[in-house]
């Protein structure tokens, strides 16, 4: 493969990755929209099912009505035969034949509605179940996404906090060192002040004649002579 072919392949791969990244970043929004679309279509299907159920019920009622009328006219035909009224019985039979033809047509229509209703009920039930599972999965993904975002934020803060913590610890050690140095200076200053105070006090006592100075030569000689005499 030539270098340009490799470059073209790499570019296509980059475009594909970029496209996937865009889709991944919008996946929850896409899923939410797809769910809304599915909900809308499901609602339309339920409306259609309601219409078919209504038509099936009307067809069932019409069947019952035709069957009831057939039973009634068969009774009339039997009564006409009992009275040997052939022409009336024939007329009633013609009516019954027409009603039976209508009955067959209505039974076919009612069966068609019933079959459509059953098929649509199954489709609606399957769609509802699938949509429910999808919603549960999306809810789980959303919850996981929020948790992971929180974990990511905590991790990022913790990483920054580690750096800040190290800087704070270094600053604390420097501060403690400075405090120790200042404490030593304060102690030295206090000792120096005390020494100066004692010297000053001795000078004041001598000046007041309370404390004398060192012995004079005459005092020392007199003490030596006294010791010799003893």
QUIRAMO-V215469 format. One record per residue. N is the residue number from 1. PHI is phi as a letter, one per 40 degrees, with the letter a starting at -180 (none if undefined). PSI is psi in whole degrees, 0 to 359 (* if undefined). OMEGA is omega in radians with two decimals (none if undefined). Layout:
BEGIN
N | PHI | PSI | OMEGA
N | PHI | PSI | OMEGA
END
This chain:
BEGIN
1 | none | 131 | -3.13
2 | c | 165 | -3.13
3 | c | 323 | -3.13
4 | c | 325 | 3.08
5 | c | 320 | 3.11
6 | c | 319 | 3.12
7 | c | 316 | 3.13
8 | c | 319 | 3.10
9 | c | 317 | 3.13
10 | c | 319 | 3.13
11 | c | 316 | 3.12
12 | c | 319 | 3.11
13 | c | 320 | 3.13
14 | c | 319 | 3.11
15 | c | 318 | 3.14
16 | c | 316 | 3.12
17 | c | 320 | 3.12
18 | c | 318 | 3.11
19 | c | 316 | 3.11
20 | c | 322 | 3.13
21 | c | 319 | 3.12
22 | c | 314 | 3.14
23 | c | 316 | -3.14
24 | c | 322 | -3.11
25 | c | 337 | -3.11
26 | b | 9 | -2.98
27 | c | 319 | -3.12
28 | c | 321 | 3.10
29 | c | 320 | 3.11
30 | c | 314 | 3.13
31 | c | 318 | 3.11
32 | c | 318 | 3.14
33 | c | 320 | 3.11
34 | c | 323 | 3.11
35 | c | 318 | 3.10
36 | c | 319 | 3.10
37 | c | 316 | 3.14
38 | c | 320 | 3.09
39 | c | 319 | 3.14
40 | c | 315 | 3.13
41 | c | 322 | 3.12
42 | c | 321 | 3.10
43 | c | 319 | 3.10
44 | c | 320 | 3.12
45 | c | 321 | 3.12
46 | c | 322 | 3.09
47 | c | 317 | 3.12
48 | c | 320 | 3.10
49 | c | 319 | 3.10
50 | c | 318 | 3.12
51 | c | 317 | 3.14
52 | c | 320 | 3.11
53 | c | 317 | 3.13
54 | c | 316 | 3.14
55 | c | 321 | 3.11
56 | c | 320 | 3.12
57 | c | 319 | 3.10
58 | c | 320 | 3.11
59 | c | 320 | 3.11
60 | c | 317 | 3.12
61 | c | 320 | 3.13
62 | c | 321 | 3.08
63 | c | 314 | 3.13
64 | c | 321 | 3.13
65 | c | 316 | 3.14
66 | c | 317 | 3.13
67 | c | 319 | 3.10
68 | c | 318 | 3.13
69 | c | 321 | 3.11
70 | c | 314 | 3.11
71 | d | 319 | -3.13
72 | c | 314 | -3.09
73 | c | 331 | 3.03
74 | c | 324 | 3.06
75 | c | 319 | 3.11
76 | c | 319 | -3.14
77 | c | 318 | 3.12
78 | c | 321 | 3.12
79 | c | 320 | 3.11
80 | c | 321 | 3.10
81 | c | 321 | 3.11
82 | c | 330 | -3.14
83 | c | 9 | 3.11
84 | f | 32 | 3.12
85 | c | 83 | -3.04
86 | c | 318 | -3.09
87 | c | 320 | 3.12
88 | c | 320 | 3.12
89 | c | 322 | 3.12
90 | c | 318 | 3.11
91 | c | 319 | 3.12
92 | c | 321 | 3.13
93 | c | 320 | 3.09
94 | c | 319 | 3.09
95 | c | 317 | -3.13
96 | c | 319 | 3.14
97 | c | 317 | 3.11
98 | c | 318 | -3.13
99 | c | 324 | 3.11
100 | c | 321 | 3.07
101 | c | 316 | 3.10
102 | c | 322 | 3.13
103 | c | 316 | 3.13
104 | c | 318 | 3.14
105 | c | 317 | -3.13
106 | c | 325 | 3.09
107 | c | 319 | 3.09
108 | c | 319 | 3.13
109 | c | 317 | 3.13
110 | c | 320 | 3.11
111 | c | 321 | 3.12
112 | c | 315 | 3.10
113 | c | 318 | -3.13
114 | c | 318 | 3.12
115 | c | 316 | 3.12
116 | c | 319 | 3.12
117 | c | 314 | -3.12
118 | c | 317 | -3.13
119 | c | 317 | -3.12
120 | c | 325 | 3.07
121 | c | 317 | 3.12
122 | c | 317 | -3.13
123 | c | 317 | 3.14
124 | c | 317 | -3.14
125 | c | 317 | 3.13
126 | c | 318 | 3.13
127 | c | 317 | 3.11
128 | c | 316 | -3.14
129 | c | 315 | -3.14
130 | c | 318 | -3.13
131 | c | 322 | 3.11
132 | c | 316 | 3.11
133 | c | 318 | 3.14
134 | c | 317 | 3.12
135 | c | 319 | 3.13
136 | c | 318 | 3.13
137 | c | 319 | 3.12
138 | c | 318 | 3.11
139 | c | 318 | 3.12
140 | c | 316 | 3.13
141 | c | 318 | 3.13
142 | c | 314 | 3.14
143 | c | 316 | 3.12
144 | c | 319 | 3.14
145 | c | 316 | 3.13
146 | c | 318 | 3.13
147 | c | 316 | -3.12
148 | c | 325 | 3.06
149 | c | 318 | 3.11
150 | c | 317 | 3.12
151 | c | 320 | 3.12
152 | c | 317 | 3.13
153 | c | 318 | 3.13
154 | c | 316 | -3.14
155 | c | 318 | 3.13
156 | c | 316 | 3.12
157 | c | 321 | -3.13
158 | c | 320 | 3.11
159 | c | 315 | 3.09
160 | c | 324 | -3.14
161 | c | 323 | 3.10
162 | d | 315 | 3.13
163 | c | 315 | 3.11
164 | c | 322 | 3.14
165 | c | 315 | 3.13
166 | c | 318 | 3.12
167 | c | 320 | 3.14
168 | c | 319 | 3.13
169 | c | 317 | 3.10
170 | c | 317 | 3.13
171 | c | 321 | 3.13
172 | c | 317 | 3.13
173 | c | 319 | 3.11
174 | c | 319 | 3.14
175 | c | 317 | 3.12
176 | c | 319 | 3.12
177 | c | 316 | 3.12
178 | c | 319 | 3.13
179 | c | 319 | 3.11
180 | c | 318 | 3.12
181 | c | 317 | 3.12
182 | c | 321 | 3.12
183 | c | 319 | 3.11
184 | c | 320 | 3.11
185 | c | 318 | 3.12
186 | c | 320 | -3.13
187 | c | 317 | 3.13
188 | c | 319 | 3.13
189 | c | 322 | -3.14
190 | c | 317 | 3.12
191 | c | 318 | -3.14
192 | c | 319 | 3.13
193 | c | 321 | 3.14
194 | c | 318 | 3.13
195 | c | 318 | 3.14
196 | c | 325 | -3.13
197 | c | 320 | 3.14
198 | c | 316 | 3.12
199 | c | 317 | -3.12
200 | c | 320 | -3.12
201 | c | 318 | 3.11
202 | c | 320 | 3.14
203 | c | 319 | 3.14
204 | c | 322 | 3.13
205 | c | 319 | 3.11
206 | c | 319 | -3.12
207 | c | 329 | 3.14
208 | c | 357 | -3.14
209 | g | 14 | -3.14
210 | c | 322 | 3.12
211 | b | 128 | -3.12
212 | c | 171 | 3.11
213 | c | 197 | -3.13
214 | c | 160 | -3.11
215 | c | 146 | 3.12
216 | c | 173 | -3.14
217 | c | 324 | 3.13
218 | c | 320 | 3.11
219 | c | 315 | -3.11
220 | c | 318 | -3.11
221 | c | 318 | 3.13
222 | c | 320 | -3.12
223 | c | 323 | -3.13
224 | c | 320 | 3.12
225 | c | 321 | 3.13
226 | c | 321 | -3.13
227 | c | 324 | 3.14
228 | c | 322 | -3.12
229 | c | 326 | 3.13
230 | c | * | none
END
